Amino acid sequence: MHDECGKVGDDFLNAAMVYSTSSPIVYTNGNHESGPYKRYHEYIYRLADGQNDLAEASGSNNNRYFLWSVGPITFFTIDPDAWIYPPVYDLAKPQYEWLDSALAKVNRTETPWLIGTVHRAMYCTKTYDRECNGEALTLRYGFRKEQYGLESLFQKYGVDIYFSGHTHHYERTWPVRDGAATQYDYINPKATVHIQSGIAGVDGYDSFDAPQQSWEAFRDLTFSPSYSRLVIYNDTHATVQQLFSNNGS
């Protein structure tokens, strides 16, 4: 966002006006918004400044983590870089504590669906680098596998779906926890389904050099630019469609 003195951010927001002028948009934070010295000014003051009310309403004092409800869904977002980059490690604890408190207050009768939209994946495959290995494990299990692990909260509160991006491809898990699929279908899932949808408009892609895992239901080996669309039918049935970016099919 800050590249070329903010011109990249200008270009993005100008392109986003095609849909943001007619549809509500909620932005979440990622590593490309970190800026110099990991200050995240482009996100805090440019993308998310209008989202401060959402944060305040959900008991958060920071627009990098908050939740909101739409119809039968409660969405939440956090800043996963706090688990990855030392300059922002100090944000992991308050985010974890806020998320624990906020999810405990969600009325699942009013909003039976609980869905995360977070930049980094907790389950993904790519290569043997850190992104889908050490970094994903830290998000799942916490620092040293004992502090602020997110997967325990997901199980505690029954998070249904976790959408992420970051790595540039599409893959989808079975319901999964502790590195193992709980089942090989989506009927009454006993754990969170993770959807890695990081190839909507990026140039190039991240190939799958690591073997497919048993918890991984699907990976798109065409690397076609695509985006996810969530359709909620009622309190118990939903579909996630992956649509081609060029024509919406």
C-alpha positions in Angstrom: 0.0 0.0 0.0 2.8 2.4 0.8 5.0 1.7 -2.2 5.8 4.5 -4.6 4.8 7.1 -1.9 1.3 5.5 -1.6 0.6 5.3 -5.3 0.1 1.6 -5.1 -2.5 2.2 -2.4 -4.2 4.8 -4.5 -4.4 2.4 -7.5 -5.9 -0.3 -5.3 -8.6 2.0 -3.8 -9.4 3.5 -7.2 -10.0 -0.1 -8.5 -12.0 -1.0 -5.4 -14.4 1.8 -6.0 -16.0 -0.4 -8.7 -17.7 -2.4 -5.9 -17.1 -0.4 -2.7 -19.4 2.4 -3.8 -22.4 0.0 -3.9 -21.5 -2.8 -1.4 -20.3 -2.6 2.2 -16.6 -3.4 2.5 -14.6 -4.5 5.6 -10.8 -4.5 5.3 -8.6 -6.7 7.4 -4.9 -6.3 8.0 -2.0 -8.2 6.3 1.7 -8.1 5.9 1.5 -5.9 2.8 0.0 -3.1 4.9 2.9 -3.3 7.4 4.9 -0.4 5.9 8.2 0.9 7.2 9.2 -0.4 10.6 6.0 -2.5 10.9 3.9 0.5 11.8 0.9 -0.4 9.6 0.0 3.2 9.0 -1.5 2.5 5.6 -4.0 0.1 7.2 -4.7 1.9 10.5 -5.2 5.4 9.0 -6.2 4.7 5.4 -8.0 1.4 5.0 -9.5 0.9 8.5 -10.0 4.4 9.8 -13.7 4.1 9.0 -13.9 0.8 10.9 -13.1 2.2 14.4 -16.8 2.1 15.3 -16.8 -1.7 14.5 -13.9 -2.2 16.8 -15.4 -0.1 19.6 -18.7 -1.9 19.3 -17.0 -5.3 19.7 -15.0 -4.3 22.8 -11.7 -3.8 20.9 -9.6 -0.7 21.2 -7.7 -1.4 18.0 -9.0 -1.5 14.4 -6.7 -4.4 13.6 -9.0 -6.8 15.5 -12.8 -6.7 15.8 -16.0 -8.5 15.0 -19.3 -7.7 13.3 -22.5 -9.4 12.5 -24.4 -9.7 9.2 -27.7 -11.6 9.3 -27.0 -15.0 10.8 -23.2 -14.6 10.7 -20.7 -13.2 13.2 -17.5 -12.5 11.4 -14.2 -11.7 13.3 -10.8 -10.6 12.2 -7.4 -10.4 13.9 -4.0 -9.2 12.9 -2.0 -12.5 12.5 1.3 -10.7 12.0 1.5 -10.3 15.8 2.3 -14.0 15.9 5.0 -13.7 13.2 6.9 -10.4 13.4 8.9 -9.6 16.5 8.1 -5.8 16.3 4.4 -6.6 16.9 4.6 -9.6 19.2 3.1 -7.4 21.9 -0.2 -7.4 20.1 -0.7 -11.2 20.3 -1.7 -11.3 24.0 -4.3 -8.5 23.9 -5.8 -9.9 20.6 -6.0 -13.4 22.1 -7.6 -12.2 25.3 -10.0 -10.0 23.3 -11.0 -12.8 21.0 -11.6 -15.2 23.9 -13.8 -12.6 25.6 -15.6 -11.5 22.4 -16.4 -15.0 21.1 -17.8 -15.9 24.5 -20.4 -13.2 24.1 -21.6 -14.2 20.7 -25.2 -15.4 20.8 -25.2 -18.4 18.5 -29.0 -18.5 18.5 -29.0 -15.1 16.8 -25.9 -15.7 14.7 -25.4 -19.4 14.4 -22.5 -19.0 12.0 -19.1 -18.0 13.3 -16.5 -17.2 10.6 -13.0 -15.8 10.7 -11.5 -13.6 7.9 -7.8 -13.4 8.6 -4.9 -12.7 6.3 -2.6 -15.6 7.2 -3.5 -19.3 7.1 -3.4 -21.7 10.0 -3.5 -24.7 7.6 -1.9 -24.5 4.2 0.6 -26.3 2.0 3.1 -24.7 -0.3 6.8 -25.4 0.0 8.9 -26.3 3.0 9.5 -22.6 4.0 8.1 -21.1 7.2 4.8 -19.7 5.9 2.9 -23.0 5.8 5.0 -24.7 8.5 6.5 -22.8 11.4 4.3 -19.7 11.0 1.1 -21.6 10.5 1.9 -23.8 13.6 2.6 -20.7 15.7 -0.9 -19.3 14.8 -2.5 -22.7 15.7 -0.6 -23.5 18.8 1.0 -20.3 20.0 4.5 -19.3 20.9 6.5 -22.3 22.0 3.2 -24.2 21.5 1.9 -22.9 24.8 1.0 -19.2 24.5 -1.9 -17.7 22.6 -2.7 -20.6 20.3 -5.8 -19.8 18.2 -6.9 -23.3 17.4 -7.9 -24.0 21.0 -10.2 -20.9 20.9 -11.7 -22.1 17.6 -12.6 -25.4 19.2 -13.8 -23.8 22.4 -16.3 -21.6 20.5 -17.0 -23.7 17.5 -15.6 -21.5 14.7 -17.2 -22.8 11.5 -15.0 -21.4 8.7 -11.7 -19.6 8.6 -11.0 -17.7 5.4 -7.4 -16.6 4.7 -5.2 -15.4 1.9 -1.4 -14.6 2.0 -0.1 -17.5 -0.1 -1.2 -17.2 -3.7 -3.3 -20.2 -4.6 -6.6 -21.8 -3.5 -6.9 -24.8 -1.3 -9.6 -26.1 1.1 -9.3 -28.4 4.1 -11.7 -31.0 5.6 -12.8 -30.1 9.1 -9.5 -30.2 10.9 -7.9 -29.8 14.3 -4.5 -30.7 15.7 -3.2 -31.4 12.3 -5.7 -34.2 11.5 -9.1 -34.3 9.7 -12.0 -35.0 12.0 -14.0 -36.4 9.0 -14.0 -36.5 5.2 -17.2 -34.7 4.6 -18.9 -31.5 5.6 -21.9 -32.9 7.3 -22.2 -31.6 10.9 -18.4 -30.8 11.0 -16.7 -31.4 14.3 -13.9 -28.8 13.6 -13.2 -25.7 11.6 -13.0 -25.7 7.8 -10.0 -23.6 6.5 -10.2 -22.0 3.1 -7.1 -20.5 1.6 -8.2 -18.1 -1.1 -5.2 -16.0 -2.0 -5.3 -15.7 -5.7 -8.1 -13.3 -6.6 -6.0 -10.8 -8.6 -2.3 -11.4 -7.9 0.3 -11.6 -10.6 1.9 -15.1 -10.4 1.2 -17.8 -7.9 2.7 -20.0 -5.2 3.1 -23.5 -6.5 2.4 -26.6 -4.4 5.8 -28.1 -3.9 4.9 -29.9 -0.7 2.8 -33.1 -0.9 -1.0 -32.9 -0.4 -1.8 -33.6 3.3 -4.5 -35.9 4.6 -6.5 -33.0 6.0 -6.4 -31.1 2.7 -9.6 -31.7 0.7 -8.7 -29.8 -2.5 -6.0 -27.7 -4.1 -6.4 -25.9 -7.4 -3.5 -26.9 -9.6 -4.6 -24.6 -12.5 -3.7 -21.5 -10.3 -6.5 -19.6 -12.0 -7.3 -16.2 -10.4 -10.4 -16.8 -8.4 -12.3 -15.6 -5.3 -14.6 -17.1 -2.7 -18.3 -16.5 -2.4 -20.2 -17.6 0.8 -23.9 -18.5 0.5 -25.8 -19.0 3.7 -29.1 -20.8 3.3 -30.3 -21.1 6.9 -28.9 -21.8 10.3 -27.3 -25.1 9.4 -26.6 -25.1 5.6 -24.1 -23.1 3.6 -21.9 -23.4 0.5 -18.6 -21.8 -0.4 -18.2 -21.2 -4.1 -14.8 -20.5 -5.7 -15.4 -18.3 -8.8 -13.1 -17.3 -11.6 -12.0 -13.7 -11.4 -12.4 -13.0 -15.1 -16.0 -14.0 -15.5 -17.5 -15.0 -12.2 -18.3 -18.6 -13.3 
